[in-house]
Amino acid sequence: MELMDTGLLETLTEIDEFVWGPPLLILLVGTGVFLTWRLGLIQVLRLPLALRYVRNSRKAEIGVKGDVSSFAALSTALSATIGTGNRVGVATAIKVGGPGALFWMFLAAFFGMATMYSESLLAVKYRTVDANGQMSGGPMYYIKNGLEHKKYSRVLAPLFAFFGVNVALFGIGTFPQVNAIVDSARIAFNIPEVLSALAISLFVAFVTLGGIRRIAAVAQLVVPFMAMAYVLGCLVIITLNLEKIPETFALIVSSAFTGTAARGGFLGAGVMLAVRMGIARGIFSNESGLGSAPIAAAAAKVKEPAKQGLISMTGTFFDTIVVCLMTGTVLIMTDSWTEDLAGVYMTNYAFSTSLAETGGYIVTVGLMFFAFTTILGWNYYGERCTEFLFGVKGILPYKIIYILIVSSGAFLTLDVIWVLADIVNGLMAIPNLIALLALRKVIAAETEQYFEKLKLRGPEPKN
């Protein structure tokens, strides 16, 4: 069902290109580069420690305020990121920007790890408790509470929350995910759109009305299992095509700096298009700098802001540097990117040609589960932004509207979905990135204090 005509789609595309122009790309990557330098390459030197924390984070810290364990908070954040961005988003980036887009996606994610660490640290440091006794945190709160002596905090905090609600309702949280589930259900099981939309709506209503604890419980169950199954499938395909690895990575690097010529069903792309698509789709996937994941981090039962920052930082590592890189490698080495296919069809083609029916089911079933958990995660993000703007009285109306929009998401075209998602994503990132740069001294001081404490007391005991 076509809901938007060509003229409106062209207008939205022009807006999207303006929002995701050079200024925002420079701000996104530049913030990550600056924080990487200011924090002493934390995403490399402290990654082993962060991974140890993740391993021991299933149990909540005793006597510490929060709603869920650090692992549950990370799983909730990953539930909102590991989804269509890893399959459909990567395929779209390569289809439009060429193999070089994968290089820029990887680079943006590398620096984005420092960004994710910083915003999650601030989320825990400046979080509060709402009228229902639940934790509330994220960019709107560290803008409000961290920059309260700044006049522009009164504008930036509600602006972020406003964009956050719109991203949840009209961006990452609903349309792209529902569309992906409906496509996957039709491909794998020939299920009609109407039935898929009805089932999604009912499941979303059941889980989201139970709040963050129910969302986190589902995320902890689904995300690790499905992620491992998908990564295993990618590894099998890569192993079957080991001789193509040098050629594949040479193409990725060369295309990143010289552009990609037309080939098969690929129309060709210049360097700037590869940069824009790689960074935009990378942010869509891992959400570093967007300011969403810190909202989940703020719910963690953890005492030290820096510790949760390290745990949350691994989300970007798992999402993009592991899963997206594997997806892109599979698409390129199997030549699927040159076929006249788009979105989930391209990823499904790559897996099916290598692993027959099993490969197709890995993609379609996995995508359905991940897209569903993304809907759940973004429901929570939008809820916290709504609570900031309207108080707890706005939460139930928001959830009802969210469920209604989810039920209509199956009937929009893929092009319109991605354009809408891109626009609101970019707008959401701007106030968050400004706040991160303004609070750079707080981030650095908290980090230095935390690692000084670690030196004095030695390694932390297992939780």
Buried (B, 14 or more C-beta within 10 A) or exposed (E): EEEBEEEEBEEBBEBBEEBBEEEBBEBBBEBBBBBBEBBBEBBEEBBEBBBBBBEBBEEBBEEEEBBBBBBBBBBBBBBBBBBBBBBBBBBBBBBBBBBBBBBBBBBBBBBBBBBBBBBBBBBBBBBEEBEEEBBBBBBBBBBBBBBEEEEBBEEBBBBBBBBBBBBBBBBBBBBBBBBBBBBBBBBBEEBEBEEBBEBBBEBBBEBBEEBBEBBBBBBBEBBBEBBEEBBEBBEBBBEEBEEBEEEBBEBBBBBBEEBBEEEEBBEEBBBEBBBBBBBBBBBBBBBBBBBBBBBBBBBBBBBBBBBBBBBBBBBBBBBBBBBBBBBBBBBBBBBBBBBEBBBBBBBBBBBBBBBEEEBBBBBBBBBBBBBBBBBBBBBBBBBBBBBBBBEBEBBEEBBEBBBEBBBBBBBBBBBBBBBBBBBBBBBBBBBBBBBBBBBBEBBBEBBEEBBEEBEEEEEBEEB
